[in-house]
Amino acid sequence: MCGIAGIIGSTDTSAASIRVERMTCALRRRGPDGEGVEVLSEAVLGHRRLAIFDLSDAGRQPMMSPDASVGIVFNGAIYNFRDLRAELESCGYQFKSQTDTEVLIHGYREWGIAGLVSKIRGMYAFGLWDDRRRKLFLVRDRLGVKPLVYAVRGKEIAFASSVRALRAGGFVDELDEQAVTDYLEFGFVTDARSIYRGASKVPAASIVEWSDGALSTTPYWSPPTASPSGGGPTFDEAVEETERLFLRAVEMRLFADV
């Protein structure tokens, strides 16, 4: 469990850096193994690290591409990152760490954001800033396991692993009465709402894209549905396939450096 944060679009990156430091401080419990803040032309990225892969400083975040044109803060685990790394190495990419985070950077450079999310498997939330294209991508895993929220104020956008961090950065302060009502009625806050007015959740299996004040949300995956015409597997075939997929899913998760 790591913590990520960032502010994009600020005309004063020095002031934004101070706010991101406050945001990462609010995320301290999510990452006891290190912290970092990176200032780019229009973006400030922050991270609290819980080291899982490559415990060395090579795995620290925010992580930048070799030419410093792409920066990322990442929380989660990409289960098939070793397979994707081998594929990227065959394309000529060189790696300086043993992390899944670096695979995301090079994967974005090779396949673009849509191609990248179509390939990765895992539980994750990340913010990726493309300095050349002046675009921010906020991405959340297929089932929304990892949290990711954002708030827009004027031409600025801030994102973080928790609403508490957004509040620490001065982006939200007023409770959303409808969200409070939802929580009291259902025991959770529904859909894209958050407990604070102005803060939104990145939907599961979605990419939120921000560029020069324009915001869009694009789903990249939906659960498969059964064919209405029937003709599916027999019961025994379904049991066999379920067992195969279950064992494969467990196998993919049995790796870490701690």
Secondary structure, 3 states (H helix, E strand, C coil): CCEEEEEECCCCHHHHHHHHHHHHHHCHHHCCCEEEEEECCCEEEEEEECCCCCCCHHHCCCEECCCCCEEEEEEEEECCHHHHHHHHHHCCCCCCCCCHHHHHHHHHHHHHHHHHHHHCCEEEEEEEEECCCCEEEEEECCCCCCCCEEEEECCEEEEECCHHHHHHCCCCCCECHHHHHHHHHHCCCCCCCCCECCEEECCCCEEEEEECCEEEEEECCCCCCCCCCCCCCCHHHHHHHHHHHHHHHHHHHCCCCC
